[in-house]
Amino acid sequence: MKTPVTVLGLGAMGTALARTFLAAGHPTTVWNRTPGRSPELDDLGVARARTAGDAITSSPLVVVCLLDDASVRSTVEPVAPELARRTLVNLTNGTPEQARRTADWAAQQGAQYPDGGIMAVPAMIGGPASFILYSGSVETFEQHRDDLAVLGRPTYAGSDPGLAALQDLALLSAMYGMFGGVAHALAMVSSEKLSPTAFTDVLLVPWLTAMLGSVTRMAKDLEYGAAPGQAGSNLAMQAGAFGNFIDASEAQGVDPLLLRPIRSLLDRAIVEGHGDEGLAVLVRLLAKN
Ligand SMILES: NC(=O)c1ccc[n+]([C@@H]2O[C@H](COP(=O)([O-])OP(=O)(O)OC[C@H]3O[C@@H](n4cnc5c(N)ncnc54)[C@H](OP(=O)(O)O)[C@@H]3O)[C@@H](O)[C@H]2O)c1
């Protein structure tokens, strides 16, 4: 028999997790603060627990996916004794510090605690592009790897419980950087009534796809060092062009507020003598220690 699983939280993501466990044949118990959420799960054979404590005692593997750290703590702390000898997998978005604190707390309750970061939207759960970061004890990760694999590729992030959250937030930061840049680009082309979809399909997506090579280059230069003067697109050139993005945006009636911080960083790189280097320099300028 497949491992019985409990899912605490039936928001958009918790519902997708529960549906996927059920589809994979795991006996699945759910609890949600507001009862009766996601009625479609009933036809799939879900068991609904009246309380969070009842839900936890139904399964050795408990997955919690609530809004935030505060909602997780207010849900599990009152039922702490029920967690002893179980595995609590926290797939709620949070910070590394929150993950480490909850890991310490879970250890005091006698529970195993992988902290996780879901790199997928609900519709992707159970599909080939979904992956989930886990940190904490590698033995616990291995013990539940097959159970968790139904949700998305299980990816071990390290024994420090904070490392899944750290990498999750880093990945989301990169994503929001892209979304911010895309929002600015679409505002620029919309200022001339160009078609956003034509611009996106014909130009933007191929351009961003081609630029992924520069992302890899940045990481390599950061890790191994770049030969001085070898940057094909040096920062002095980039800083020179960047002023045009801002001037053109203002002339088109587009607020360049998302571009200005990047301009400041480029200017600082030039002032500090890195004009002939590449983008990896920006990473070093951002790091405070
Ligand atoms: N959706 C995504 O694309 C996505 C992707 C990756 C990661 N995540 C992460 O997954 C987590 C859940 O996201 P979601 O999309 O499922 O959010 P959601 O649809 O807004 O659902 C929020 C869930 O949290 C519960 N909740 C909120 N406050 C609570 C409290 N004080 N006590 C107990 N339960 C509480 C809600 O219960 P009620 O029904 O009672 O309100 C609901 O079950 C978040 O941390 C999110 O960052 C989401």
The ligand as an SDF file (V2000), in Angstrom:
LIG
                    3D

 48 52  0  0  0  0  0  0  0  0999 V2000
   -0.1050   29.1290   -5.9320 N   0  0  0  0  0  0  0  0  0  0  0  0
    1.1430   29.1330   -6.4170 C   0  0  0  0  0  0  0  0  0  0  0  0
    1.4030   29.4080   -7.6000 O   0  0  0  0  0  0  0  0  0  0  0  0
    2.2910   28.7500   -5.5170 C   0  0  0  0  0  0  0  0  0  0  0  0
    3.5060   28.3080   -6.0910 C   0  0  0  0  0  0  0  0  0  0  0  0
    4.5560   27.9180   -5.2660 C   0  0  0  0  0  0  0  0  0  0  0  0
    4.4160   28.0260   -3.8910 C   0  0  0  0  0  0  0  0  0  0  0  0
    3.2280   28.4910   -3.3590 N   0  0  0  0  0  0  0  0  0  0  0  0
    3.1430   28.6160   -1.8980 C   0  0  0  0  0  0  0  0  0  0  0  0
    2.1830   27.6930   -1.3960 O   0  0  0  0  0  0  0  0  0  0  0  0
    1.5680   28.2410   -0.2320 C   0  0  0  0  0  0  0  0  0  0  0  0
    0.0600   28.1630   -0.4130 C   0  0  0  0  0  0  0  0  0  0  0  0
   -0.2920   28.8910   -1.5820 O   0  0  0  0  0  0  0  0  0  0  0  0
   -1.7670   28.8200   -2.2030 P   0  0  0  0  0  0  0  0  0  0  0  0
   -1.6660   29.2220   -3.6220 O   0  0  0  0  0  0  0  0  0  0  0  0
   -2.3810   27.5240   -1.8380 O   0  0  0  0  0  0  0  0  0  0  0  0
   -2.4800   30.0030   -1.3800 O   0  0  0  0  0  0  0  0  0  0  0  0
   -4.0570   30.2540   -1.2080 P   0  0  0  0  0  0  0  0  0  0  0  0
   -4.8270   29.6760   -2.3440 O   0  0  0  0  0  0  0  0  0  0  0  0
   -4.2210   31.7030   -0.8900 O   0  0  0  0  0  0  0  0  0  0  0  0
   -4.4500   29.3920    0.0970 O   0  0  0  0  0  0  0  0  0  0  0  0
   -4.0080   29.7880    1.3710 C   0  0  0  0  0  0  0  0  0  0  0  0
   -4.2340   28.6370    2.3220 C   0  0  0  0  0  0  0  0  0  0  0  0
   -3.7430   29.0290    3.6220 O   0  0  0  0  0  0  0  0  0  0  0  0
   -4.7910   28.8810    4.5690 C   0  0  0  0  0  0  0  0  0  0  0  0
   -4.6040   29.8690    5.6220 N   0  0  0  0  0  0  0  0  0  0  0  0
   -4.3890   31.2050    5.4870 C   0  0  0  0  0  0  0  0  0  0  0  0
   -4.2310   31.7760    6.6900 N   0  0  0  0  0  0  0  0  0  0  0  0
   -4.3590   30.7780    7.6070 C   0  0  0  0  0  0  0  0  0  0  0  0
   -4.2970   30.7420    9.0210 C   0  0  0  0  0  0  0  0  0  0  0  0
   -4.0510   31.8390    9.7560 N   0  0  0  0  0  0  0  0  0  0  0  0
   -4.4590   29.5380    9.6370 N   0  0  0  0  0  0  0  0  0  0  0  0
   -4.6930   28.4120    8.9150 C   0  0  0  0  0  0  0  0  0  0  0  0
   -4.7770   28.3850    7.5690 N   0  0  0  0  0  0  0  0  0  0  0  0
   -4.6040   29.5640    6.9310 C   0  0  0  0  0  0  0  0  0  0  0  0
   -6.0710   29.0980    3.7790 C   0  0  0  0  0  0  0  0  0  0  0  0
   -7.1600   28.5520    4.4870 O   0  0  0  0  0  0  0  0  0  0  0  0
   -8.6610   29.1080    4.2810 P   0  0  0  0  0  0  0  0  0  0  0  0
   -9.2480   28.3370    3.1480 O   0  0  0  0  0  0  0  0  0  0  0  0
   -9.3180   28.8380    5.5840 O   0  0  0  0  0  0  0  0  0  0  0  0
   -8.5560   30.5980    3.9870 O   0  0  0  0  0  0  0  0  0  0  0  0
   -5.7280   28.2950    2.5260 C   0  0  0  0  0  0  0  0  0  0  0  0
   -5.8360   26.9010    2.7570 O   0  0  0  0  0  0  0  0  0  0  0  0
    2.0780   29.7020   -0.1000 C   0  0  0  0  0  0  0  0  0  0  0  0
    3.1130   29.7530    0.8670 O   0  0  0  0  0  0  0  0  0  0  0  0
    2.6150   29.9940   -1.4870 C   0  0  0  0  0  0  0  0  0  0  0  0
    3.6430   30.9800   -1.4730 O   0  0  0  0  0  0  0  0  0  0  0  0
    2.1670   28.8200   -4.1340 C   0  0  0  0  0  0  0  0  0  0  0  0
  1  2  1  0
  2  3  2  0
  2  4  1  0
  4  5  1  0
  4 48  2  0
  5  6  2  0
  6  7  1  0
  7  8  2  0
  8  9  1  0
  8 48  1  0
  9 10  1  0
  9 46  1  0
 10 11  1  0
 11 12  1  0
 11 44  1  0
 12 13  1  0
 13 14  1  0
 14 15  2  0
 14 16  1  0
 14 17  1  0
 17 18  1  0
 18 19  2  0
 18 20  1  0
 18 21  1  0
 21 22  1  0
 22 23  1  0
 23 24  1  0
 23 42  1  0
 24 25  1  0
 25 26  1  0
 25 36  1  0
 26 27  1  0
 26 35  1  0
 27 28  2  0
 28 29  1  0
 29 30  1  0
 29 35  2  0
 30 31  1  0
 30 32  2  0
 32 33  1  0
 33 34  2  0
 34 35  1  0
 36 37  1  0
 36 42  1  0
 37 38  1  0
 38 39  2  0
 38 40  1  0
 38 41  1  0
 42 43  1  0
 44 45  1  0
 44 46  1  0
 46 47  1  0
M  CHG  2   8   1  16  -1
M  END
$$$$
